[in-house]
Amino acid sequence: MRRLRNRLLPVLALGLSGVEPALAQSGGGGRGEGCITVAMPCLLGAQSDPLCAARARRQRRQPVPTPDCQLAVLSAPGLSREAQTWLDERLRREILPAVCSCYSEGLGIDPRLRGRVAMALRMSEGCADIDAGGRATLPDRYVVACIRDRFIGFASAPPSAVFPPVPSPYAAELQSGRFVVQIDLRPGPAAPPPPAVKNAAGAAEAPRR
């Protein structure tokens, strides 16, 4: 309970009224079950801050590039090769889609946004804490904060609805380990334009002469 209260204090300080469920909670009563992530400011539905509201107004209306998010480096020297492979797969399935969602929000403001985000994590009581060693070259602090928050919800045991039963030796290795994840973020191909509007007869509207 004390750990949960400590995680909620920054939320209250930001003036945010709600927290969302963890992206990665353990299944089957593992010690990582209490991990949570918080709703970061400047994302849809959390724009009470004036700076965030101004940022939202800068969102582009025209199509923007699709996000290209790649897990570039995983350094986990304390884990066995098998545990590193297991961790790599979990990060790609549980964390990378959420990271791409954060980056996509940034591309809506700057279509040229690109860089690398490095997160140094230390597992504590089955939940990930961000070490000071994380570095980022991505020049958008809101996107970096959003990505950092996604990692806070990472648990030593995976959610049972997404992953098969936990290989307990690997979860035990991860539970007290440290690792560094580096993710490359760059714009992909431009999103295709929306389809042409059709009239009631099902044919595309002809241009006026």
HUJO-V353730 format. One record per residue. N is the residue number from 0. RES is the residue in one small letter. PSI is psi in radians with two decimals (none if undefined). OMEGA is omega in radians with two decimals (NA if undefined). BURIAL is I if it has 9 or more other ideal C-beta (glycine too) atoms within 8 Angstrom, else O. Layout:
# HUJO-V353730
n & res & psi & omega & burial
N & RES & PSI & OMEGA & BURIAL
N & RES & PSI & OMEGA & BURIAL
This chain:
# HUJO-V353730
n & res & psi & omega & burial
0 & m & -0.70 & 3.14 & O
1 & r & -0.69 & 3.12 & O
2 & r & -0.72 & 3.12 & I
3 & l & -0.71 & 3.12 & I
4 & r & -0.71 & 3.14 & O
5 & n & -0.61 & 3.13 & O
6 & r & -0.44 & -3.12 & I
7 & l & -0.34 & -3.10 & I
8 & l & -0.80 & 3.11 & O
9 & p & -0.54 & 3.13 & O
10 & v & -0.79 & 3.14 & I
11 & l & -0.65 & 3.13 & O
12 & a & -0.56 & 3.13 & O
13 & l & -0.19 & -3.13 & O
14 & g & 0.36 & 3.13 & O
15 & l & 2.44 & -3.01 & I
16 & s & -0.31 & -3.02 & O
17 & g & 2.78 & 3.01 & O
18 & v & 2.60 & -3.14 & I
19 & e & 2.79 & 3.13 & O
20 & p & 2.76 & 3.12 & O
21 & a & 2.52 & 3.00 & I
22 & l & -0.44 & -3.14 & I
23 & a & 1.74 & 3.04 & I
24 & q & 2.61 & -3.11 & I
25 & s & 2.63 & 3.05 & I
26 & g & 2.67 & 3.05 & I
27 & g & 0.41 & 3.03 & O
28 & g & 0.44 & 3.09 & O
29 & g & 2.93 & -3.06 & I
30 & r & -0.28 & 3.13 & I
31 & g & 0.11 & -2.97 & I
32 & e & -0.38 & -3.11 & I
33 & g & 0.09 & -3.11 & I
34 & c & 2.38 & 3.11 & I
35 & i & 2.81 & 2.92 & I
36 & t & 2.71 & -3.12 & I
37 & v & 2.76 & 3.10 & I
38 & a & 2.03 & -3.13 & I
39 & m & 2.61 & 3.06 & I
40 & p & 2.82 & 3.09 & I
41 & c & 0.28 & 2.97 & I
42 & l & 2.86 & -3.09 & I
43 & l & 2.23 & 3.10 & O
44 & g & -0.02 & 3.13 & O
45 & a & 1.08 & -3.03 & I
46 & q & 0.65 & -3.12 & I
47 & s & -0.45 & 3.13 & O
48 & d & 2.35 & -3.14 & I
49 & p & -0.67 & 3.11 & O
50 & l & -0.63 & 3.13 & O
51 & c & -0.67 & 3.12 & I
52 & a & -0.70 & 3.10 & I
53 & a & -0.66 & 3.11 & O
54 & r & -0.72 & -3.13 & I
55 & a & -0.58 & 3.14 & I
56 & r & -0.30 & 3.14 & O
57 & r & -0.06 & 3.14 & O
58 & q & 2.36 & -3.12 & O
59 & r & 2.52 & 3.10 & O
60 & r & -0.50 & -3.13 & O
61 & q & 2.88 & 3.14 & O
62 & p & 2.50 & 3.12 & O
63 & v & 2.86 & 3.13 & I
64 & p & 2.62 & 3.04 & I
65 & t & 2.56 & -3.12 & I
66 & p & 2.36 & 3.04 & I
67 & d & 1.84 & -3.04 & I
68 & c & 2.11 & -3.09 & I
69 & q & 2.30 & 3.02 & O
70 & l & 1.84 & -2.99 & I
71 & a & -0.82 & -3.04 & O
72 & v & 2.35 & 2.96 & O
73 & l & 2.00 & 3.14 & I
74 & s & 1.95 & 3.14 & O
75 & a & 1.29 & -3.01 & I
76 & p & -0.38 & -3.12 & O
77 & g & -0.08 & -3.09 & O
78 & l & 2.64 & 3.03 & I
79 & s & 2.88 & 3.14 & O
80 & r & -0.70 & 3.14 & O
81 & e & -0.72 & 3.13 & O
82 & a & -0.62 & 3.10 & I
83 & q & -0.70 & 3.10 & I
84 & t & -0.74 & 3.12 & O
85 & w & -0.75 & 3.13 & I
86 & l & -0.73 & 3.13 & I
87 & d & -0.79 & -3.14 & I
88 & e & -0.74 & 3.14 & O
89 & r & -0.75 & -3.13 & I
90 & l & -0.70 & 3.14 & I
91 & r & -0.62 & -3.07 & I
92 & r & -0.62 & -3.03 & I
93 & e & -0.61 & -3.00 & I
94 & i & -0.75 & -3.01 & I
95 & l & -0.73 & 3.10 & I
96 & p & -0.66 & 3.12 & O
97 & a & -0.65 & 3.08 & I
98 & v & -0.75 & 3.12 & I
99 & c & -0.60 & 3.10 & I
100 & s & -0.74 & 3.07 & O
101 & c & -0.78 & -3.10 & I
102 & y & -0.65 & 3.13 & I
103 & s & -0.65 & 3.10 & I
104 & e & -0.67 & 3.11 & I
105 & g & -0.62 & 3.12 & I
106 & l & -0.47 & 3.10 & I
107 & g & -0.27 & 3.11 & O
108 & i & -0.74 & 3.13 & I
109 & d & 1.76 & -3.10 & O
110 & p & -0.22 & 3.12 & O
111 & r & 0.05 & -3.10 & O
112 & l & 2.23 & 3.09 & I
113 & r & 2.79 & 3.12 & O
114 & g & -2.94 & -3.13 & I
115 & r & 2.46 & 3.07 & I
116 & v & 2.25 & 3.11 & I
117 & a & 2.22 & 3.12 & I
118 & m & 2.16 & 3.05 & I
119 & a & 2.07 & -3.04 & I
120 & l & 2.52 & 3.03 & I
121 & r & 2.16 & 3.14 & I
122 & m & 2.25 & -3.14 & I
123 & s & 2.09 & -3.10 & O
124 & e & 0.59 & 3.10 & O
125 & g & -0.03 & 3.14 & I
126 & c & 2.61 & -3.10 & I
127 & a & 2.29 & 2.95 & I
128 & d & 2.51 & -3.13 & I
129 & i & 2.11 & 3.06 & I
130 & d & 2.91 & -3.14 & I
131 & a & -0.18 & -3.05 & O
132 & g & -0.09 & -3.12 & O
133 & g & 2.38 & 3.14 & I
134 & r & 2.73 & 3.14 & O
135 & a & 2.42 & 3.00 & I
136 & t & 0.03 & 3.12 & O
137 & l & 2.11 & -3.01 & I
138 & p & 0.75 & 3.08 & O
139 & d & 1.79 & -3.02 & I
140 & r & -0.46 & 3.12 & O
141 & y & -0.73 & 3.10 & I
142 & v & -0.73 & 3.12 & I
143 & v & -0.73 & 3.12 & I
144 & a & -0.68 & 3.11 & I
145 & c & -0.79 & 3.14 & I
146 & i & -0.75 & 3.13 & I
147 & r & -0.70 & -3.11 & I
148 & d & -0.60 & 3.11 & I
149 & r & -0.61 & -3.14 & I
150 & f & -0.49 & -3.13 & I
151 & i & -0.51 & 3.13 & I
152 & g & 0.03 & -3.09 & I
153 & f & 2.32 & -3.08 & I
154 & a & 2.74 & -3.14 & I
155 & s & -0.44 & 3.09 & I
156 & a & 2.37 & -3.05 & I
157 & p & 2.83 & 3.08 & I
158 & p & 2.34 & -3.05 & I
159 & s & -0.45 & -3.12 & I
160 & a & -0.36 & -3.07 & O
161 & v & -0.68 & -3.02 & O
162 & f & 2.72 & 3.03 & I
163 & p & 3.03 & 3.13 & O
164 & p & 2.48 & -3.01 & O
165 & v & 2.21 & 2.96 & I
166 & p & 1.75 & -2.95 & O
167 & s & -0.61 & 3.11 & O
168 & p & -0.66 & 3.14 & O
169 & y & -0.74 & 3.12 & I
170 & a & -0.66 & 3.13 & I
171 & a & -0.69 & 3.10 & O
172 & e & -0.77 & -3.07 & I
173 & l & -0.51 & -3.00 & I
174 & q & -0.52 & -3.12 & I
175 & s & 0.38 & -3.04 & O
176 & g & 3.06 & 3.03 & I
177 & r & 2.53 & 3.07 & I
178 & f & 2.79 & -3.14 & I
179 & v & 2.29 & 3.13 & I
180 & v & 2.25 & 3.07 & I
181 & q & 2.26 & -3.09 & I
182 & i & 2.24 & 3.06 & I
183 & d & 2.32 & -3.12 & I
184 & l & 2.13 & 3.13 & I
185 & r & 2.69 & 3.11 & O
186 & p & 2.40 & 3.04 & I
187 & g & -2.81 & 3.10 & O
188 & p & 2.64 & 3.12 & O
189 & a & 2.50 & 3.11 & O
190 & a & 2.49 & 3.14 & O
191 & p & 2.63 & 3.11 & O
192 & p & 2.74 & 3.13 & O
193 & p & 2.66 & 3.14 & O
194 & p & 2.70 & -3.12 & O
195 & a & 2.50 & 3.12 & O
196 & v & 2.34 & 3.14 & O
197 & k & 2.62 & 3.12 & O
198 & n & -3.09 & -3.06 & O
199 & a & -0.51 & -3.13 & O
200 & a & -0.13 & 3.11 & O
201 & g & 0.02 & 3.14 & O
202 & a & 2.64 & 3.11 & O
203 & a & 2.50 & -3.13 & O
204 & e & 2.32 & 3.13 & O
205 & a & 2.49 & 3.11 & O
206 & p & 2.52 & 3.11 & O
207 & r & 2.49 & 3.11 & O
208 & r & none & NA & O
